[in-house]
Amino acid sequence: MTAYWIAHVTVLDPVKYKDYTDIAPLAFKKFGAVFLARGGESRSLEGTSFERHVVIQFKDLQTALDCYHSQEYQAAKLKRDGHCIAQVAIVEGLAA
């Protein structure tokens, strides 16, 4: 069953945040991630407003978790820590 990584991000320092975006794709590629939404225009209708919203599809929940906890992603995450406010959730998709 597919799973989705849903992230909401507000970038505080675009120059430092680029260090994250330069290397994070290595992890996503390794785990077969498919980006369904990444940035672009959005409207926050309820709750905390973030400037970027990202939805990434994985083949299953375990693969999404493995990607997040991978050495590659954690190295990228260290580059963004302190340079953005992020909220990340991984959710299992519905059966077709």
Gaussian input, Z-matrix of N, CA and C with variables (Angstrom, degrees):
# hf/3-21g

backbone

0 1
 N
 C     1     B1
 C     2     B2     1     A1
 N     3     B3     2     A2     1     D1
 C     4     B4     3     A3     2     D2
 C     5     B5     4     A4     3     D3
 N     6     B6     5     A5     4     D4
 C     7     B7     6     A6     5     D5
 C     8     B8     7     A7     6     D6
 N     9     B9     8     A8     7     D7
 C    10    B10     9     A9     8     D8
 C    11    B11    10    A10     9     D9
 N    12    B12    11    A11    10    D10
 C    13    B13    12    A12    11    D11
 C    14    B14    13    A13    12    D12
 N    15    B15    14    A14    13    D13
 C    16    B16    15    A15    14    D14
 C    17    B17    16    A16    15    D15
 N    18    B18    17    A17    16    D16
 C    19    B19    18    A18    17    D17
 C    20    B20    19    A19    18    D18
 N    21    B21    20    A20    19    D19
 C    22    B22    21    A21    20    D20
 C    23    B23    22    A22    21    D21
 N    24    B24    23    A23    22    D22
 C    25    B25    24    A24    23    D23
 C    26    B26    25    A25    24    D24
 N    27    B27    26    A26    25    D25
 C    28    B28    27    A27    26    D26
 C    29    B29    28    A28    27    D27
 N    30    B30    29    A29    28    D28
 C    31    B31    30    A30    29    D29
 C    32    B32    31    A31    30    D30
 N    33    B33    32    A32    31    D31
 C    34    B34    33    A33    32    D32
 C    35    B35    34    A34    33    D33
 N    36    B36    35    A35    34    D34
 C    37    B37    36    A36    35    D35
 C    38    B38    37    A37    36    D36
 N    39    B39    38    A38    37    D37
 C    40    B40    39    A39    38    D38
 C    41    B41    40    A40    39    D39
 N    42    B42    41    A41    40    D40
 C    43    B43    42    A42    41    D41
 C    44    B44    43    A43    42    D42
 N    45    B45    44    A44    43    D43
 C    46    B46    45    A45    44    D44
 C    47    B47    46    A46    45    D45
 N    48    B48    47    A47    46    D46
 C    49    B49    48    A48    47    D47
 C    50    B50    49    A49    48    D48
 N    51    B51    50    A50    49    D49
 C    52    B52    51    A51    50    D50
 C    53    B53    52    A52    51    D51
 N    54    B54    53    A53    52    D52
 C    55    B55    54    A54    53    D53
 C    56    B56    55    A55    54    D54
 N    57    B57    56    A56    55    D55
 C    58    B58    57    A57    56    D56
 C    59    B59    58    A58    57    D57
 N    60    B60    59    A59    58    D58
 C    61    B61    60    A60    59    D59
 C    62    B62    61    A61    60    D60
 N    63    B63    62    A62    61    D61
 C    64    B64    63    A63    62    D62
 C    65    B65    64    A64    63    D63
 N    66    B66    65    A65    64    D64
 C    67    B67    66    A66    65    D65
 C    68    B68    67    A67    66    D66
 N    69    B69    68    A68    67    D67
 C    70    B70    69    A69    68    D68
 C    71    B71    70    A70    69    D69
 N    72    B72    71    A71    70    D70
 C    73    B73    72    A72    71    D71
 C    74    B74    73    A73    72    D72
 N    75    B75    74    A74    73    D73
 C    76    B76    75    A75    74    D74
 C    77    B77    76    A76    75    D75
 N    78    B78    77    A77    76    D76
 C    79    B79    78    A78    77    D77
 C    80    B80    79    A79    78    D78
 N    81    B81    80    A80    79    D79
 C    82    B82    81    A81    80    D80
 C    83    B83    82    A82    81    D81
 N    84    B84    83    A83    82    D82
 C    85    B85    84    A84    83    D83
 C    86    B86    85    A85    84    D84
 N    87    B87    86    A86    85    D85
 C    88    B88    87    A87    86    D86
 C    89    B89    88    A88    87    D87
 N    90    B90    89    A89    88    D88
 C    91    B91    90    A90    89    D89
 C    92    B92    91    A91    90    D90
 N    93    B93    92    A92    91    D91
 C    94    B94    93    A93    92    D92
 C    95    B95    94    A94    93    D93
 N    96    B96    95    A95    94    D94
 C    97    B97    96    A96    95    D95
 C    98    B98    97    A97    96    D96
 N    99    B99    98    A98    97    D97
 C   100   B100    99    A99    98    D98
 C   101   B101   100   A100    99    D99
 N   102   B102   101   A101   100   D100
 C   103   B103   102   A102   101   D101
 C   104   B104   103   A103   102   D102
 N   105   B105   104   A104   103   D103
 C   106   B106   105   A105   104   D104
 C   107   B107   106   A106   105   D105
 N   108   B108   107   A107   106   D106
 C   109   B109   108   A108   107   D107
 C   110   B110   109   A109   108   D108
 N   111   B111   110   A110   109   D109
 C   112   B112   111   A111   110   D110
 C   113   B113   112   A112   111   D111
 N   114   B114   113   A113   112   D112
 C   115   B115   114   A114   113   D113
 C   116   B116   115   A115   114   D114
 N   117   B117   116   A116   115   D115
 C   118   B118   117   A117   116   D116
 C   119   B119   118   A118   117   D117
 N   120   B120   119   A119   118   D118
 C   121   B121   120   A120   119   D119
 C   122   B122   121   A121   120   D120
 N   123   B123   122   A122   121   D121
 C   124   B124   123   A123   122   D122
 C   125   B125   124   A124   123   D123
 N   126   B126   125   A125   124   D124
 C   127   B127   126   A126   125   D125
 C   128   B128   127   A127   126   D126
 N   129   B129   128   A128   127   D127
 C   130   B130   129   A129   128   D128
 C   131   B131   130   A130   129   D129
 N   132   B132   131   A131   130   D130
 C   133   B133   132   A132   131   D131
 C   134   B134   133   A133   132   D132
 N   135   B135   134   A134   133   D133
 C   136   B136   135   A135   134   D134
 C   137   B137   136   A136   135   D135
 N   138   B138   137   A137   136   D136
 C   139   B139   138   A138   137   D137
 C   140   B140   139   A139   138   D138
 N   141   B141   140   A140   139   D139
 C   142   B142   141   A141   140   D140
 C   143   B143   142   A142   141   D141
 N   144   B144   143   A143   142   D142
 C   145   B145   144   A144   143   D143
 C   146   B146   145   A145   144   D144
 N   147   B147   146   A146   145   D145
 C   148   B148   147   A147   146   D146
 C   149   B149   148   A148   147   D147
 N   150   B150   149   A149   148   D148
 C   151   B151   150   A150   149   D149
 C   152   B152   151   A151   150   D150
 N   153   B153   152   A152   151   D151
 C   154   B154   153   A153   152   D152
 C   155   B155   154   A154   153   D153
 N   156   B156   155   A155   154   D154
 C   157   B157   156   A156   155   D155
 C   158   B158   157   A157   156   D156
 N   159   B159   158   A158   157   D157
 C   160   B160   159   A159   158   D158
 C   161   B161   160   A160   159   D159
 N   162   B162   161   A161   160   D160
 C   163   B163   162   A162   161   D161
 C   164   B164   163   A163   162   D162
 N   165   B165   164   A164   163   D163
 C   166   B166   165   A165   164   D164
 C   167   B167   166   A166   165   D165
 N   168   B168   167   A167   166   D166
 C   169   B169   168   A168   167   D167
 C   170   B170   169   A169   168   D168
 N   171   B171   170   A170   169   D169
 C   172   B172   171   A171   170   D170
 C   173   B173   172   A172   171   D171
 N   174   B174   173   A173   172   D172
 C   175   B175   174   A174   173   D173
 C   176   B176   175   A175   174   D174
 N   177   B177   176   A176   175   D175
 C   178   B178   177   A177   176   D176
 C   179   B179   178   A178   177   D177
 N   180   B180   179   A179   178   D178
 C   181   B181   180   A180   179   D179
 C   182   B182   181   A181   180   D180
 N   183   B183   182   A182   181   D181
 C   184   B184   183   A183   182   D182
 C   185   B185   184   A184   183   D183
 N   186   B186   185   A185   184   D184
 C   187   B187   186   A186   185   D185
 C   188   B188   187   A187   186   D186
 N   189   B189   188   A188   187   D187
 C   190   B190   189   A189   188   D188
 C   191   B191   190   A190   189   D189
 N   192   B192   191   A191   190   D190
 C   193   B193   192   A192   191   D191
 C   194   B194   193   A193   192   D192
 N   195   B195   194   A194   193   D193
 C   196   B196   195   A195   194   D194
 C   197   B197   196   A196   195   D195
 N   198   B198   197   A197   196   D196
 C   199   B199   198   A198   197   D197
 C   200   B200   199   A199   198   D198
 N   201   B201   200   A200   199   D199
 C   202   B202   201   A201   200   D200
 C   203   B203   202   A202   201   D201
 N   204   B204   203   A203   202   D202
 C   205   B205   204   A204   203   D203
 C   206   B206   205   A205   204   D204
 N   207   B207   206   A206   205   D205
 C   208   B208   207   A207   206   D206
 C   209   B209   208   A208   207   D207
 N   210   B210   209   A209   208   D208
 C   211   B211   210   A210   209   D209
 C   212   B212   211   A211   210   D210
 N   213   B213   212   A212   211   D211
 C   214   B214   213   A213   212   D212
 C   215   B215   214   A214   213   D213
 N   216   B216   215   A215   214   D214
 C   217   B217   216   A216   215   D215
 C   218   B218   217   A217   216   D216
 N   219   B219   218   A218   217   D217
 C   220   B220   219   A219   218   D218
 C   221   B221   220   A220   219   D219
 N   222   B222   221   A221   220   D220
 C   223   B223   222   A222   221   D221
 C   224   B224   223   A223   222   D222
 N   225   B225   224   A224   223   D223
 C   226   B226   225   A225   224   D224
 C   227   B227   226   A226   225   D225
 N   228   B228   227   A227   226   D226
 C   229   B229   228   A228   227   D227
 C   230   B230   229   A229   228   D228
 N   231   B231   230   A230   229   D229
 C   232   B232   231   A231   230   D230
 C   233   B233   232   A232   231   D231
 N   234   B234   233   A233   232   D232
 C   235   B235   234   A234   233   D233
 C   236   B236   235   A235   234   D234
 N   237   B237   236   A236   235   D235
 C   238   B238   237   A237   236   D236
 C   239   B239   238   A238   237   D237
 N   240   B240   239   A239   238   D238
 C   241   B241   240   A240   239   D239
 C   242   B242   241   A241   240   D240
 N   243   B243   242   A242   241   D241
 C   244   B244   243   A243   242   D242
 C   245   B245   244   A244   243   D243
 N   246   B246   245   A245   244   D244
 C   247   B247   246   A246   245   D245
 C   248   B248   247   A247   246   D246
 N   249   B249   248   A248   247   D247
 C   250   B250   249   A249   248   D248
 C   251   B251   250   A250   249   D249
 N   252   B252   251   A251   250   D250
 C   253   B253   252   A252   251   D251
 C   254   B254   253   A253   252   D252
 N   255   B255   254   A254   253   D253
 C   256   B256   255   A255   254   D254
 C   257   B257   256   A256   255   D255
 N   258   B258   257   A257   256   D256
 C   259   B259   258   A258   257   D257
 C   260   B260   259   A259   258   D258
 N   261   B261   260   A260   259   D259
 C   262   B262   261   A261   260   D260
 C   263   B263   262   A262   261   D261
 N   264   B264   263   A263   262   D262
 C   265   B265   264   A264   263   D263
 C   266   B266   265   A265   264   D264
 N   267   B267   266   A266   265   D265
 C   268   B268   267   A267   266   D266
 C   269   B269   268   A268   267   D267
 N   270   B270   269   A269   268   D268
 C   271   B271   270   A270   269   D269
 C   272   B272   271   A271   270   D270
 N   273   B273   272   A272   271   D271
 C   274   B274   273   A273   272   D272
 C   275   B275   274   A274   273   D273
 N   276   B276   275   A275   274   D274
 C   277   B277   276   A276   275   D275
 C   278   B278   277   A277   276   D276
 N   279   B279   278   A278   277   D277
 C   280   B280   279   A279   278   D278
 C   281   B281   280   A280   279   D279
 N   282   B282   281   A281   280   D280
 C   283   B283   282   A282   281   D281
 C   284   B284   283   A283   282   D282
 N   285   B285   284   A284   283   D283
 C   286   B286   285   A285   284   D284
 C   287   B287   286   A286   285   D285

   B1=1.4447
   B2=1.5361
   B3=1.3118
   B4=1.4578
   B5=1.5273
   B6=1.3307
   B7=1.4595
   B8=1.5173
   B9=1.3211
   B10=1.4587
   B11=1.5193
   B12=1.2981
   B13=1.4534
   B14=1.5194
   B15=1.3116
   B16=1.4542
   B17=1.5239
   B18=1.3206
   B19=1.4606
   B20=1.5188
   B21=1.3153
   B22=1.4593
   B23=1.5214
   B24=1.3238
   B25=1.4653
   B26=1.5243
   B27=1.3160
   B28=1.4562
   B29=1.5210
   B30=1.3094
   B31=1.4661
   B32=1.5248
   B33=1.3273
   B34=1.4668
   B35=1.5241
   B36=1.3315
   B37=1.4720
   B38=1.5254
   B39=1.3353
   B40=1.4670
   B41=1.5268
   B42=1.2974
   B43=1.4701
   B44=1.5164
   B45=1.3173
   B46=1.4702
   B47=1.5301
   B48=1.3284
   B49=1.4652
   B50=1.5270
   B51=1.3108
   B52=1.4708
   B53=1.5256
   B54=1.3338
   B55=1.4684
   B56=1.5272
   B57=1.3327
   B58=1.4668
   B59=1.5298
   B60=1.3351
   B61=1.4603
   B62=1.5228
   B63=1.3108
   B64=1.4631
   B65=1.5248
   B66=1.3484
   B67=1.4727
   B68=1.5356
   B69=1.3282
   B70=1.4675
   B71=1.5266
   B72=1.3500
   B73=1.4721
   B74=1.5321
   B75=1.3189
   B76=1.4725
   B77=1.5239
   B78=1.3246
   B79=1.4662
   B80=1.5232
   B81=1.3362
   B82=1.4600
   B83=1.5307
   B84=1.2996
   B85=1.4656
   B86=1.5269
   B87=1.3257
   B88=1.4697
   B89=1.5292
   B90=1.3376
   B91=1.4604
   B92=1.5308
   B93=1.3186
   B94=1.4677
   B95=1.5162
   B96=1.3190
   B97=1.4625
   B98=1.5243
   B99=1.3308
   B100=1.4583
   B101=1.5305
   B102=1.3322
   B103=1.4617
   B104=1.5256
   B105=1.3311
   B106=1.4593
   B107=1.5218
   B108=1.3216
   B109=1.4685
   B110=1.5194
   B111=1.3298
   B112=1.4687
   B113=1.5209
   B114=1.3253
   B115=1.4589
   B116=1.5186
   B117=1.2928
   B118=1.4569
   B119=1.5182
   B120=1.3123
   B121=1.4647
   B122=1.5210
   B123=1.3220
   B124=1.4649
   B125=1.5214
   B126=1.3102
   B127=1.4670
   B128=1.5248
   B129=1.3080
   B130=1.4622
   B131=1.5151
   B132=1.3111
   B133=1.4620
   B134=1.5225
   B135=1.3324
   B136=1.4634
   B137=1.5154
   B138=1.3028
   B139=1.4601
   B140=1.5200
   B141=1.3144
   B142=1.4505
   B143=1.5204
   B144=1.3025
   B145=1.4586
   B146=1.5295
   B147=1.3146
   B148=1.4543
   B149=1.5187
   B150=1.3202
   B151=1.4693
   B152=1.5244
   B153=1.3191
   B154=1.4770
   B155=1.5192
   B156=1.3233
   B157=1.4645
   B158=1.5266
   B159=1.3197
   B160=1.4618
   B161=1.5252
   B162=1.3358
   B163=1.4633
   B164=1.5264
   B165=1.3303
   B166=1.4627
   B167=1.5242
   B168=1.3046
   B169=1.4614
   B170=1.5258
   B171=1.3228
   B172=1.4643
   B173=1.5230
   B174=1.3205
   B175=1.4699
   B176=1.5235
   B177=1.3409
   B178=1.4552
   B179=1.5293
   B180=1.3112
   B181=1.4634
   B182=1.5240
   B183=1.3132
   B184=1.4625
   B185=1.5255
   B186=1.3230
   B187=1.4620
   B188=1.5270
   B189=1.3376
   B190=1.4681
   B191=1.5264
   B192=1.3238
   B193=1.4661
   B194=1.5255
   B195=1.3268
   B196=1.4698
   B197=1.5312
   B198=1.3122
   B199=1.4609
   B200=1.5253
   B201=1.3320
   B202=1.4645
   B203=1.5254
   B204=1.3159
   B205=1.4670
   B206=1.5265
   B207=1.3193
   B208=1.4694
   B209=1.5194
   B210=1.3015
   B211=1.4677
   B212=1.5349
   B213=1.3315
   B214=1.4660
   B215=1.5245
   B216=1.3367
   B217=1.4619
   B218=1.5218
   B219=1.3050
   B220=1.4612
   B221=1.5301
   B222=1.3397
   B223=1.4670
   B224=1.5295
   B225=1.3298
   B226=1.4654
   B227=1.5288
   B228=1.3231
   B229=1.4663
   B230=1.5210
   B231=1.3031
   B232=1.4697
   B233=1.5235
   B234=1.3318
   B235=1.4644
   B236=1.5311
   B237=1.3398
   B238=1.4625
   B239=1.5173
   B240=1.3323
   B241=1.4605
   B242=1.5244
   B243=1.3240
   B244=1.4531
   B245=1.5211
   B246=1.3412
   B247=1.4605
   B248=1.5216
   B249=1.3375
   B250=1.4548
   B251=1.5205
   B252=1.3070
   B253=1.4623
   B254=1.5177
   B255=1.3225
   B256=1.4602
   B257=1.5265
   B258=1.3097
   B259=1.4538
   B260=1.5201
   B261=1.3340
   B262=1.4639
   B263=1.5268
   B264=1.3197
   B265=1.4591
   B266=1.5152
   B267=1.3014
   B268=1.4651
   B269=1.5254
   B270=1.3118
   B271=1.4584
   B272=1.5218
   B273=1.3045
   B274=1.4577
   B275=1.5191
   B276=1.3374
   B277=1.4619
   B278=1.5133
   B279=1.3196
   B280=1.4612
   B281=1.5185
   B282=1.3158
   B283=1.4598
   B284=1.5323
   B285=1.3148
   B286=1.4731
   B287=1.5021
   A1=108.65
   A2=117.19
   A3=120.39
   A4=111.16
   A5=114.10
   A6=121.19
   A7=107.69
   A8=114.90
   A9=121.10
   A10=110.70
   A11=114.54
   A12=123.14
   A13=104.08
   A14=117.38
   A15=122.24
   A16=107.83
   A17=115.84
   A18=120.69
   A19=110.40
   A20=114.49
   A21=122.56
   A22=105.48
   A23=116.97
   A24=120.53
   A25=110.72
   A26=115.36
   A27=122.50
   A28=106.71
   A29=115.75
   A30=121.62
   A31=109.06
   A32=115.63
   A33=121.37
   A34=111.82
   A35=116.35
   A36=121.77
   A37=108.14
   A38=117.79
   A39=121.23
   A40=114.17
   A41=117.98
   A42=120.97
   A43=110.31
   A44=117.40
   A45=121.25
   A46=111.21
   A47=116.73
   A48=120.82
   A49=111.03
   A50=116.86
   A51=121.23
   A52=111.14
   A53=117.10
   A54=119.99
   A55=110.28
   A56=116.49
   A57=122.03
   A58=110.78
   A59=116.36
   A60=119.06
   A61=112.59
   A62=117.52
   A63=120.68
   A64=112.63
   A65=117.29
   A66=118.34
   A67=114.74
   A68=118.52
   A69=120.23
   A70=113.17
   A71=119.52
   A72=119.03
   A73=114.41
   A74=117.90
   A75=120.09
   A76=110.57
   A77=116.57
   A78=120.49
   A79=110.74
   A80=116.28
   A81=119.20
   A82=111.61
   A83=116.43
   A84=120.15
   A85=110.90
   A86=116.30
   A87=121.40
   A88=111.59
   A89=116.95
   A90=120.51
   A91=113.25
   A92=116.77
   A93=121.09
   A94=114.66
   A95=117.71
   A96=122.00
   A97=111.20
   A98=115.49
   A99=122.00
   A100=106.79
   A101=116.15
   A102=120.53
   A103=109.50
   A104=116.19
   A105=122.43
   A106=111.10
   A107=116.65
   A108=122.56
   A109=107.34
   A110=114.92
   A111=118.42
   A112=107.85
   A113=115.10
   A114=119.00
   A115=110.32
   A116=116.68
   A117=120.46
   A118=111.63
   A119=114.81
   A120=120.43
   A121=110.22
   A122=115.92
   A123=120.59
   A124=109.33
   A125=115.53
   A126=123.06
   A127=107.24
   A128=117.29
   A129=121.46
   A130=107.62
   A131=116.04
   A132=121.30
   A133=112.98
   A134=116.97
   A135=121.50
   A136=108.70
   A137=116.49
   A138=121.41
   A139=113.18
   A140=114.40
   A141=122.35
   A142=110.76
   A143=116.41
   A144=121.22
   A145=109.84
   A146=117.06
   A147=123.89
   A148=107.82
   A149=117.62
   A150=119.04
   A151=113.37
   A152=118.64
   A153=121.56
   A154=109.59
   A155=115.30
   A156=121.53
   A157=107.02
   A158=115.48
   A159=120.99
   A160=108.76
   A161=116.19
   A162=121.91
   A163=106.89
   A164=115.40
   A165=121.26
   A166=108.37
   A167=116.83
   A168=121.91
   A169=110.39
   A170=114.96
   A171=122.70
   A172=108.61
   A173=116.41
   A174=118.86
   A175=112.59
   A176=117.31
   A177=120.67
   A178=110.19
   A179=115.71
   A180=122.02
   A181=111.60
   A182=117.46
   A183=120.17
   A184=111.69
   A185=117.25
   A186=120.39
   A187=110.52
   A188=116.95
   A189=120.28
   A190=110.61
   A191=116.67
   A192=120.81
   A193=111.07
   A194=116.18
   A195=120.00
   A196=110.58
   A197=117.06
   A198=121.19
   A199=109.80
   A200=116.62
   A201=120.14
   A202=111.64
   A203=116.61
   A204=120.73
   A205=113.49
   A206=117.08
   A207=120.02
   A208=111.72
   A209=114.05
   A210=121.43
   A211=109.84
   A212=115.73
   A213=120.28
   A214=111.55
   A215=116.73
   A216=118.45
   A217=111.47
   A218=117.55
   A219=119.50
   A220=111.47
   A221=116.91
   A222=120.03
   A223=110.21
   A224=116.72
   A225=120.83
   A226=110.13
   A227=116.62
   A228=121.45
   A229=110.73
   A230=117.41
   A231=120.69
   A232=111.50
   A233=116.22
   A234=121.31
   A235=111.93
   A236=117.87
   A237=120.09
   A238=113.00
   A239=117.35
   A240=120.66
   A241=110.68
   A242=115.59
   A243=121.66
   A244=113.94
   A245=117.09
   A246=120.75
   A247=112.21
   A248=115.98
   A249=121.50
   A250=109.01
   A251=115.15
   A252=121.86
   A253=104.90
   A254=116.40
   A255=119.37
   A256=110.95
   A257=114.60
   A258=122.93
   A259=105.52
   A260=116.69
   A261=121.03
   A262=109.01
   A263=115.96
   A264=121.96
   A265=108.98
   A266=116.25
   A267=121.81
   A268=106.55
   A269=115.87
   A270=121.11
   A271=111.25
   A272=114.90
   A273=120.41
   A274=109.29
   A275=115.61
   A276=120.69
   A277=110.82
   A278=115.14
   A279=121.69
   A280=110.17
   A281=115.69
   A282=120.03
   A283=108.80
   A284=115.13
   A285=119.41
   A286=112.12
   D1=132.32
   D2=-177.93
   D3=-62.06
   D4=161.97
   D5=175.79
   D6=-138.94
   D7=156.99
   D8=-176.15
   D9=-128.73
   D10=134.11
   D11=174.11
   D12=-97.21
   D13=119.35
   D14=-178.40
   D15=-117.14
   D16=120.07
   D17=-178.14
   D18=-125.66
   D19=141.71
   D20=174.47
   D21=-122.30
   D22=128.22
   D23=-171.37
   D24=-137.77
   D25=138.52
   D26=166.43
   D27=-120.37
   D28=119.14
   D29=-177.76
   D30=-82.11
   D31=129.06
   D32=178.81
   D33=-96.02
   D34=-34.56
   D35=-179.31
   D36=-135.71
   D37=96.56
   D38=-176.23
   D39=-59.65
   D40=-32.86
   D41=179.98
   D42=-67.07
   D43=-48.08
   D44=179.50
   D45=-70.96
   D46=-34.18
   D47=179.87
   D48=-64.09
   D49=-30.09
   D50=178.20
   D51=-61.06
   D52=-29.97
   D53=176.06
   D54=-58.88
   D55=-35.85
   D56=176.37
   D57=-70.42
   D58=-49.30
   D59=-175.62
   D60=-69.16
   D61=-17.94
   D62=176.37
   D63=-73.23
   D64=-31.31
   D65=-174.73
   D66=-114.87
   D67=-19.14
   D68=179.90
   D69=-57.62
   D70=-35.58
   D71=179.95
   D72=-57.33
   D73=-23.17
   D74=177.55
   D75=-60.50
   D76=-43.54
   D77=179.27
   D78=-68.17
   D79=-44.85
   D80=-177.99
   D81=-61.96
   D82=-40.64
   D83=178.73
   D84=-65.04
   D85=-44.43
   D86=-178.91
   D87=-57.53
   D88=-34.42
   D89=-175.36
   D90=-103.35
   D91=14.24
   D92=173.57
   D93=67.96
   D94=31.31
   D95=-178.92
   D96=-67.19
   D97=143.57
   D98=175.00
   D99=-122.62
   D100=117.75
   D101=179.91
   D102=-78.55
   D103=124.14
   D104=178.10
   D105=-100.88
   D106=-28.29
   D107=175.50
   D108=-151.59
   D109=138.37
   D110=178.76
   D111=-153.54
   D112=102.44
   D113=-178.38
   D114=71.78
   D115=-142.21
   D116=179.84
   D117=76.52
   D118=176.25
   D119=-178.25
   D120=-68.80
   D121=141.14
   D122=178.79
   D123=-152.20
   D124=165.86
   D125=175.82
   D126=-132.33
   D127=124.92
   D128=173.47
   D129=-91.68
   D130=117.52
   D131=-175.33
   D132=-98.89
   D133=-25.66
   D134=178.25
   D135=-147.27
   D136=153.90
   D137=175.28
   D138=76.66
   D139=-166.75
   D140=-178.56
   D141=-64.56
   D142=136.63
   D143=179.30
   D144=-92.03
   D145=129.85
   D146=175.15
   D147=-119.56
   D148=155.54
   D149=-178.14
   D150=-86.37
   D151=-22.75
   D152=-179.42
   D153=-128.36
   D154=142.81
   D155=176.79
   D156=-131.19
   D157=134.34
   D158=-175.79
   D159=-130.96
   D160=133.27
   D161=174.95
   D162=-126.73
   D163=122.89
   D164=-177.35
   D165=-124.39
   D166=130.96
   D167=179.91
   D168=-97.12
   D169=138.35
   D170=174.56
   D171=-125.50
   D172=161.35
   D173=-176.95
   D174=-66.12
   D175=-27.90
   D176=178.28
   D177=-163.23
   D178=170.88
   D179=-176.63
   D180=-60.43
   D181=-44.03
   D182=-177.78
   D183=-62.32
   D184=-39.68
   D185=179.07
   D186=-64.72
   D187=-41.12
   D188=177.86
   D189=-62.46
   D190=-43.68
   D191=178.13
   D192=-65.33
   D193=-41.50
   D194=179.08
   D195=-61.71
   D196=-39.10
   D197=177.92
   D198=-61.97
   D199=-50.77
   D200=-178.45
   D201=-58.68
   D202=-42.53
   D203=-176.18
   D204=-86.38
   D205=-1.91
   D206=-177.78
   D207=-65.59
   D208=155.86
   D209=177.34
   D210=-58.95
   D211=-39.52
   D212=-178.59
   D213=-63.75
   D214=-46.69
   D215=-178.17
   D216=-71.77
   D217=-39.81
   D218=-179.53
   D219=-63.41
   D220=-33.95
   D221=175.19
   D222=-64.93
   D223=-40.25
   D224=177.79
   D225=-66.99
   D226=-43.10
   D227=-178.89
   D228=-58.81
   D229=-39.12
   D230=177.46
   D231=-58.46
   D232=-32.81
   D233=179.84
   D234=-71.16
   D235=-27.80
   D236=-178.57
   D237=-94.52
   D238=-20.56
   D239=-178.43
   D240=-55.48
   D241=127.57
   D242=-179.56
   D243=87.35
   D244=-8.49
   D245=-177.92
   D246=-113.46
   D247=4.54
   D248=176.22
   D249=-159.08
   D250=165.48
   D251=168.90
   D252=-109.34
   D253=124.52
   D254=-175.47
   D255=-132.34
   D256=145.48
   D257=172.20
   D258=-128.23
   D259=122.18
   D260=-176.08
   D261=-126.81
   D262=132.70
   D263=173.92
   D264=-133.76
   D265=148.32
   D266=174.47
   D267=-119.02
   D268=125.47
   D269=-176.93
   D270=-127.30
   D271=143.97
   D272=176.77
   D273=-78.64
   D274=139.49
   D275=178.83
   D276=-77.04
   D277=174.41
   D278=178.13
   D279=-87.11
   D280=151.25
   D281=175.56
   D282=-68.01
   D283=140.97
   D284=-178.21
   D285=-70.34

